[in-house]
């Protein structure tokens, strides 16, 4: 049984690393191009897949982060949105009753209709027929 595990474990590790490599976007691959990573994983058993899993993918994190980062905290930068149930400001606001909305503004009075007589200046003498 141990002999089967000795052969199966590197094969499973290599298959996992290859699938992870294929599903990774090109801009997230670091160190080598994808084709070089494939050759490394296939040709150098155990070391190739472990190298990919440790150093080949950008942004991979090994230690979980139990506490949410503050927006200005170290390394946080506020790039990840915080879930509402983890946001202390949101949770603080749950106990307060919401303020009623302000009353609507009264409607403006309608404008008086304009006529052409309003457009003529008053200092012009009236025109007479000759």
Secondary structure by P-SEA (a helix, b strand, c coil): caaaaaaaaaaaaaaaaaaaaaaccccccccccaaaaaaaaacccaaaaaaaaccccccccccccccccccccccccccccccccccaaaaaaccccccccccccccccccccccccccccccccccccc
